[in-house]
């Protein structure tokens, strides 16, 4: 019960009671006393009123006020009530709290709002308010910044409505401020992130569980040639050309992504114009609400793959070049030592035949020995050709002319059911005729073997073409040669072809795909091409045939070669010869040859002995036969010492190496002649005759 006195004579009471049904009710009780003239209480007037509905209404309003207060606090919303005529404004506690102030720290003045506006926003905010008050805009809704007590700036969304009197005059404006700083910052962060994603160099796409493209950034549009709107009507398999990522398999891949969270893969994509490029893709599973998405980064790795392939190719070339160099050194060394043995074998067999009586039964045996030695000599020449140190007689030639001259020989190495088709144009170059013919015959023979007994055609072409630096690169002959005009010799067949693994080995010495394959055919071809400062390309696939192209530096014109006709060697002045060689069997053979030719022979087994013999008998010695490779003192050192003793002494150098291989060394040590092992007695005597008669 609650009571209060309005006057000393009246009593006002509010009573709460309980109805018969158990519900509460409220009554408003007014008791007024009646007194007589003497002031004595004579009556009481009691008025009772049921105020239950009023009490319930008051409680409802109280609850609503409380709820509104809670809602404003929860939403960080502050209310304002602007009395326009007096320019006073009532700011709610929440309004002030938004800016960090207590309730008593901000006065009820409209200027308090204006003074806290951000300098950049004040003109726009005031202008918008004035337009609303002037009726130029129907709704007042403005966003601006206001200064917080701590000096920071808070973003505010202001809304309000004007109240008018019965005459239409503006009397009040009631509204609210909503602090949207966090939303604004989040929106700015989102906008910044969107800008970064839109403008990153990486290709970024959002893909739905069903493969639809939901977003593609600017880089994607440039890379693929589609607009952003076109992407929204596409699926990922419209880009991906790999069968694994087509519609029937996409769900499986998405489930795998969902389980793993992130997958990095390589695939191929197709642009709008049909270009296909390799892509490195990082796919990421993202769930937003009920939506399952794939957020994918894609990078074009075509150039990187090409660079890696180029590095791999260059590495293979380097390894192959090193292998060629190592094998070349080995082949050259073996050929040298082998030639020493062949010199004695071939020479002594020739001398023995000279000593035999006519129709001796031993004649045929010696012929067989000589034939075998000459075959072995051809093998050593192939080894030297492979190492790039064969004998060369460089002169202007034409590839087309050499093909025509050699066609009869070529037909002997080609199966009868294989036809040679010629397409020859003038192809002048500078080289060795015999070595070039050997190269041609070997390539044509291999083309014939590719048909494996079946009928076919071998196409041979020659001509001149301008070749750029890229075309000159070859894994087989990685010489650094310049772009320009090149004479080409091309052999093409439609035979069995060569697989990739075998292509790596075809120029290796003694490598062959035949069960009984042997020899240095293609290895010698490679050596000849490299020695002529050229290059070679081989294009082949199993079942598709093979094309071999040899490129040699072209020249302007060709000078026909004529062979010198020489008669029998004549020794005009047979005197004393000094033979210097550390191999006993070679030295003995040379001595017998020279004695048979009428020379008095002096011998020395090394350089020191040779110098001593020459000093003692210089007046008698007319020619020196000098081996290049000897222990203690090399042939070049002996040559240099002999030249210091006699400038015009005729000296014939002999070696298992080629003249080309040692020409620079000879030029530094003094002039002399040269003959390469193995040689026959007649070839040796002819060389001595020429040297002796010219007094070299």
Secondary structure as GFF3:
##gff-version 3
##sequence-region A 1 696
A	DSSP	beta_strand	2	4	.	.	.	ID=ss1
A	DSSP	beta_strand	10	18	.	.	.	ID=ss2
A	DSSP	beta_strand	24	35	.	.	.	ID=ss3
A	DSSP	beta_strand	41	50	.	.	.	ID=ss4
A	DSSP	alpha_helix	52	75	.	.	.	ID=ss5
A	DSSP	beta_strand	77	83	.	.	.	ID=ss6
A	DSSP	beta_strand	88	91	.	.	.	ID=ss7
A	DSSP	alpha_helix	93	98	.	.	.	ID=ss8
A	DSSP	three_ten_helix	103	105	.	.	.	ID=ss9
A	DSSP	alpha_helix	110	115	.	.	.	ID=ss10
A	DSSP	alpha_helix	119	133	.	.	.	ID=ss11
A	DSSP	beta_strand	140	147	.	.	.	ID=ss12
A	DSSP	beta_strand	153	164	.	.	.	ID=ss13
A	DSSP	beta_strand	170	179	.	.	.	ID=ss14
A	DSSP	alpha_helix	181	199	.	.	.	ID=ss15
A	DSSP	beta_strand	203	208	.	.	.	ID=ss16
A	DSSP	beta_strand	213	216	.	.	.	ID=ss17
A	DSSP	alpha_helix	218	224	.	.	.	ID=ss18
A	DSSP	alpha_helix	228	231	.	.	.	ID=ss19
A	DSSP	three_ten_helix	236	238	.	.	.	ID=ss20
A	DSSP	three_ten_helix	243	245	.	.	.	ID=ss21
A	DSSP	alpha_helix	247	260	.	.	.	ID=ss22
A	DSSP	beta_strand	262	270	.	.	.	ID=ss23
A	DSSP	beta_strand	276	288	.	.	.	ID=ss24
A	DSSP	beta_strand	291	300	.	.	.	ID=ss25
A	DSSP	alpha_helix	302	355	.	.	.	ID=ss26
A	DSSP	alpha_helix	363	387	.	.	.	ID=ss27
A	DSSP	beta_strand	394	398	.	.	.	ID=ss28
A	DSSP	alpha_helix	399	412	.	.	.	ID=ss29
A	DSSP	beta_strand	418	424	.	.	.	ID=ss30
A	DSSP	beta_strand	428	432	.	.	.	ID=ss31
A	DSSP	alpha_helix	433	449	.	.	.	ID=ss32
A	DSSP	beta_strand	456	467	.	.	.	ID=ss33
A	DSSP	alpha_helix	469	472	.	.	.	ID=ss34
A	DSSP	beta_strand	484	493	.	.	.	ID=ss35
A	DSSP	alpha_helix	500	503	.	.	.	ID=ss36
A	DSSP	alpha_helix	521	531	.	.	.	ID=ss37
A	DSSP	beta_strand	535	541	.	.	.	ID=ss38
A	DSSP	beta_strand	545	553	.	.	.	ID=ss39
A	DSSP	beta_strand	576	580	.	.	.	ID=ss40
A	DSSP	alpha_helix	584	596	.	.	.	ID=ss41
A	DSSP	beta_strand	600	604	.	.	.	ID=ss42
A	DSSP	alpha_helix	607	617	.	.	.	ID=ss43
A	DSSP	beta_strand	621	627	.	.	.	ID=ss44
A	DSSP	alpha_helix	635	645	.	.	.	ID=ss45
A	DSSP	beta_strand	650	655	.	.	.	ID=ss46
A	DSSP	alpha_helix	659	669	.	.	.	ID=ss47
A	DSSP	beta_strand	673	676	.	.	.	ID=ss48
A	DSSP	alpha_helix	681	694	.	.	.	ID=ss49
###
